[in-house]
Structure formats: C-alpha cells, structure tokens
Amino acid sequence: QVQLVESGGGLVQPGGSLRLSCVASGYRFSMYDMRWYRQTPGKERELVAHIRADYPIADYADSVKGRFTIFRDNAKNTLYLQMNSLTLEDTAVYYCNVPALKYWGQGTQVTVSA
C-alpha cells in the first residue's frame, strides 16, 4: 500500500525558511519521479517542483525558482522541499505526489505571516 506522509510545515515570518519532508512507503521510491504541489482555498492545486527519479534533475514553478529546492534521499525513501525567502504568497497546504502512481500525501500547512 502506497503511503506518503508529509511533515515540516508551520508558521514562519516573511523571509524565513522551512524544510518539508515526505516519507514514502509501499513502492520503489528510487524509481519514480516525485513532485511537490500546493493549494490555497478556492484555487487549483499548483505544481511547485518536480524531481526526476534519476536525481538531481529538477524543475520549478517560476514563482519559487531560486528560492525553493527539491531534493531526495533514496536511501531514506524521503523527498524534501527546502523553502527559503518565504513570502505571504507561499502560504498553502503542501502535498507530495507520485505522478506515475497518482498517489498523494495528506498535506502539511505552511503559513507565512508577520
């Protein structure tokens, strides 16, 4: 059974940093591309970052390029999202996703507020 468990969200001031984690189980983590999405109320889920199975090739949404870094530790079956220089617009629930398997985690709330 595929499971994705996100953690690391919280409340942070503008300009601050957070690191999200997503622990995967139930499939061969190292063989699949992974993604981070985010969603705010009333809006569609937005693709934030994508990392290939053959790490370290990654792509980012323009809105986070240069501030966020997606990376993975295949030995730990864990996906990460390092978020720096956070702005109010980064407030959202963040989800990890296995696009090929169409599985989602439960999400972790990130709130950027002064």
C-alpha positions as CSV (number, residue, x, y, z in Angstrom):
1,Q,0.0,0.0,0.0
2,V,1.5,3.3,-1.1
3,Q,1.8,5.9,1.7
4,L,3.2,9.4,1.5
5,V,3.5,11.3,4.8
6,E,4.4,15.0,4.8
7,S,5.8,17.0,7.7
8,G,7.7,20.1,8.4
9,G,5.0,22.7,7.8
10,G,4.3,25.5,10.3
11,L,4.1,29.2,10.9
12,V,7.1,31.3,9.7
13,Q,7.7,35.0,9.2
14,P,8.3,36.5,5.7
15,G,11.8,36.0,4.7
16,G,12.1,32.8,6.8
17,S,12.8,29.2,5.8
18,L,11.2,25.8,6.2
19,R,12.1,22.3,5.1
20,L,9.3,20.0,4.2
21,S,9.7,16.2,4.2
22,C,7.7,13.5,2.6
23,V,8.4,9.9,3.7
24,A,7.3,7.3,1.1
25,S,6.5,3.7,1.6
26,G,4.8,0.8,-0.3
27,Y,6.7,1.2,-3.6
28,R,10.2,1.5,-5.1
29,F,10.8,5.2,-4.2
30,S,14.0,5.5,-6.1
31,M,12.4,4.5,-9.4
32,Y,9.8,7.2,-9.6
33,D,9.7,10.9,-10.3
34,M,8.3,13.0,-7.4
35,R,6.5,16.3,-7.1
36,W,5.5,18.9,-4.6
37,Y,2.2,20.7,-5.1
38,R,0.5,23.4,-3.1
39,Q,-3.1,24.6,-2.7
40,T,-4.9,27.5,-1.2
41,P,-8.6,27.7,-0.6
42,G,-10.6,28.4,-3.7
43,K,-7.7,27.7,-6.0
44,E,-6.5,24.8,-8.0
45,R,-3.6,22.7,-6.8
46,E,-0.3,24.2,-8.2
47,L,2.8,22.3,-9.2
48,V,5.7,23.7,-7.2
49,A,8.6,21.4,-8.1
50,H,9.4,18.2,-9.8
51,I,12.4,15.9,-9.4
52,R,13.3,13.1,-11.7
53,A,14.0,9.6,-10.5
54,D,17.5,10.0,-11.9
55,Y,18.2,12.8,-9.5
56,P,19.3,15.6,-9.5
57,I,17.3,16.8,-12.5
58,A,14.6,19.1,-11.2
59,D,12.1,21.7,-12.4
60,Y,10.4,24.5,-10.6
61,A,7.4,26.9,-10.9
62,D,8.5,30.4,-11.9
63,S,7.0,31.7,-8.6
64,V,9.5,29.6,-6.5
65,K,12.5,29.4,-8.8
66,G,15.7,30.5,-6.9
67,R,14.0,30.2,-3.5
68,F,12.9,26.6,-3.3
69,T,15.0,23.4,-3.7
70,I,13.5,19.9,-4.2
71,F,15.8,17.0,-3.4
72,R,15.5,13.4,-2.4
73,D,17.3,10.8,-0.3
74,N,16.6,7.5,-1.9
75,A,18.3,5.6,1.0
76,K,15.7,7.1,3.3
77,N,12.7,7.0,0.9
78,T,12.3,10.7,1.6
79,L,11.5,13.7,-0.5
80,Y,12.3,17.2,0.7
81,L,11.4,20.8,-0.2
82,Q,13.8,23.4,1.2
83,M,11.9,26.7,1.1
84,N,13.8,30.0,1.6
85,S,12.9,33.6,1.4
86,L,9.3,32.8,2.1
87,T,6.6,35.3,1.2
88,L,2.9,35.7,2.2
89,E,2.0,34.2,-1.2
90,D,3.7,30.9,-0.3
91,T,1.0,30.2,2.3
92,A,-0.7,27.0,1.3
93,V,-1.1,23.3,2.1
94,Y,1.8,21.5,0.5
95,Y,1.4,18.0,-0.9
96,C,3.9,15.5,-2.2
97,N,2.9,13.3,-5.1
98,V,4.0,10.3,-7.2
99,P,2.7,11.4,-10.6
100,A,3.1,7.9,-12.2
101,L,1.1,6.3,-9.4
102,K,-1.3,9.1,-8.8
103,Y,-0.9,9.0,-5.0
104,W,-1.0,12.0,-2.7
105,G,0.0,12.7,0.8
106,Q,-2.3,14.3,3.4
107,G,-0.6,17.6,3.1
108,T,1.2,19.9,5.5
109,Q,0.2,23.5,6.2
110,V,2.7,26.3,5.6
111,T,1.6,29.7,6.9
112,V,3.8,32.8,6.2
113,S,2.7,35.7,8.4
114,A,4.2,38.6,10.2
